Amino acid sequence: RQIKSPTNRMRFVGLLLFVHFSIISQVSSLWDAAISKSREVILIIDEAQFLEKAQFSWLKSLYDEMKRADIFGIDLIVFLIGMEGLKKMREQYIASDEYYIAARFMNKEFYFSGITEVTSVMWILDDINTHQKVDIDCETINNLTAELWPETVSKHPDKSIVELAEPIWNEYSEYHKELIKHGRTKSKSSEISMQSFMNTMTAIFKRCSVYSRSGHETWPTPSIIRQCVRDSGFDIYG
């Protein structure tokens, strides 16, 4: 929809500039939403447990401004992602005079768990390996295993980082048992956070791939996987 009024157009441009760095990666995104059929903008806020009342008030004002039919007529859909503190915050707002905050931005609650089974590890590694295109030095990499272990793959074409799923999972399971034994965790499940898992994979890539400090590739051994898991922050992040 065209915004013909000079005043409204300036307000629209002002809003675009205001949210450019904090919400939308490209200014055109909000403009596209204004002229699209769905007329929706999805806002995802990470670490939302750190939001304060003033920031929710700003969100409410932004929501109301975008919703006005005479200016934008855009629905702002907000997803708040955070730790347990976000759940407590929601409960506090529901029980307080600021109930509107929970009603507007926290009306539904979903719990996202970490990695809880070896098949999930396999799926993630397969996705990283072949389904995610990575640009390195302006070249598109379609097979991460072949890029990081070229000599190994040349000798064994079917070699894949997916093979690391089971040994990685087993090491996490063993490490979790050790943490319980020494009283360093109360969690009965070996749920792996994505932060910890990606730390493990990054450490493996740095130590074993062709991009390691030595420049010589070696396929990850059980002892290397064990060390990378223990250095992943699993005892901190989960």
N, C-alpha and C positions, 0 to 999 in steps of 0.2 A: 504494500500500500504506500502510495506517495504521501509525504508529509509536506503539505503546501504552505501552511502557516509559517512565516519567518520566525515568529517567537517560538513555536513548537519545534521547528527545525533546529534552532539554536539550543533549545533545551535537550533535544535528542543528541546533537553533536557533543554538548557538554557532558551528557551522561556517558557517551561513548568514551570520551577522553578520561572521565573519572574512573571508569571500571577497566580501562585498557590493561593496566599492569597488574591489577589485583584479581581480575576475574577472567577476562577474555584474552586469549593469545593473539587474536587478530581483530582489529576494529570492525572489519566487515562482517564478522560473525553475528553481531547484534543487529546490524542493518539487514542481513539476510533473514534473520528471524522475524523482523518486522514485516517483511514482504512475502514470507513463506505461508503455506497453507496451514501448517501445524501451529505456527506462531508461538513457539516454545523455546526457552533457553534453559539448559540444564547446568546448574552450578554445583560442582563437587568441592567440598571443603575438607581437607585432611587435617588431622590433629585438632579436630573441632572441640575437644574437651578444654582447650585453652581460650575459647571465645568468651567474651564478657558481655554483660547486658547491653552496653553501649553499641557493640558490634551487631548484636541481634536487632537492636532498634534501627541501626543503619540498614540491615537486611530488610526489615519490615518496610522502611521508607522506599527502598529500591523496588521491592515487590509491588507496593502500591503504585509507585510512579510508572512502572512498566505495564501494570495491569490496566491503567486508565485508557479507555477506548479512544478518547479524543486525541491521545498522543501516540501510544505504542500498541496497546492491546495485546501485550505479550505475557504469556504465563511463565513465571519464574519457578522452576522446579529445583528444589535444593536437596542435596544428599550430604549429610554430615557423617564424616568417618572419624572415629576416635577410639580411645581406650575406655576402660571401665568408668573413668571420670565423667564421660559423656552421659552414661546411663544415670549416674547419680545426679548430674546436672538436670536431666530431664525430669527426674522424680521431684527435685527441688522446685522447678518451675511449675509443675503440675499442682504442687501443694501451696504455691504462693500466689500473690496478686498478679504475677507475670505469667499466668496460665496461657495467655495468648501466644507466648513464645513457643511453648511445647505444642500447642494446637496448630500453629502455623508451620513450624519447622521440624517438629519431632513427633508427628502424629502416628508414625509407625516405627517399630524397632526391629532390627534384624541383627542376628549374631553371626559373625564370620569367624570360623575357626581356622587354624593353621593347617599344615599338611599332616594328615592323620593316617595315611596308608601308603604302602610302597607303590601302588598303582598310580597314585597322584604324582609321586616323584617321577615315575616313568613318563607320564603325560607331560609334565612340565619340561623335562629334558628333551623330549621329542619335539615339543613346540619350539624350544630354544634352538634346537639343532637344525630343523628343516623348514619350520613354518614362519619363522621370523627372519626377514631379510635385514641384514646388517650391512651398513655402508662403511667401508674402511678404505681410506685413500681414494675416495670417489669410485670404488669398485663395489658392486653388490655381491655379498657373500650369501649363498643359498644353503651351504652345508658347513656348519660351524666346526664339526669334527674334522673335516678335510682341511679347513683353514688352520686350525690349531695343531693338528697332528698329520701333516701332509705325507710324511714318510710312512707312518703307520698305515694310513688309509691306502696308500699306493700298493702296499703289500697285502693288506686285508681290506678290500673295498667295502665290505659290509660292516666294518668297525663303526661304532657309534657311541656317543656319550650316554645314550640310553642304557648301555650296559652297566653304567655306574650306579644306576638307581638302587638296585638291591644292596650292594655293599655300603652305599651311603646310608640307606635306611637302617641297615643292621648296626652300623656304627652309632647312629643317633640313639637307637634303642638301647644299646649297651651303655652308652654315656648316660642316658637317662636313669638307668638302673644304678649307676655309680653315684649320681647326684642324690638319688633317694637314699641310698645306703649311708652317705655321709651327711645327710640332713640338709642338703643345699637346695632342695626343692620339695614342695608338698604335693605337686601335681602328680596324679597317678597315671596320666596318659602322656606319651611321648609326642605331644603335638609340636610340630616344628614351625616356627614363624618364617615368613618369607625372607625377612631380614637375615636371619641366621642361615637359611638355606643358600641365599645368594652370596653370603660371605664365604660359605664353604666352596661354592662353585668358582668364585673369583680367585680364591686361594689355590684351588687345584689348577686353574688356567695359568696362574702366575708361576706356579712351581713346576708344572709338567709340560706345558705346551711349547711350541717353537718360539713363543714370545717370552719365555722364561729368561731369567738373568743370564743363564749359561748359554742360551740360544739353541740348546739341544733338547729335542722333545723326548719325553719318556711317558709311557702309558701309566696312569696313576696306580700305584701299588696299594695294598691294604694298609700299610703303615703310613703312607702319605695321606690317604683318605681319613684315617683315624686322627692324625694330627690336625688336618684341616677342619674336621668336625669339632674338635676340642678347642680350636682357636676361633670358632665362628660366633661366639657370644651366645651359644645356646643356653648357658646357665644364666644369662641376663635377659635375653629376648624371649627365650622359650624355643 
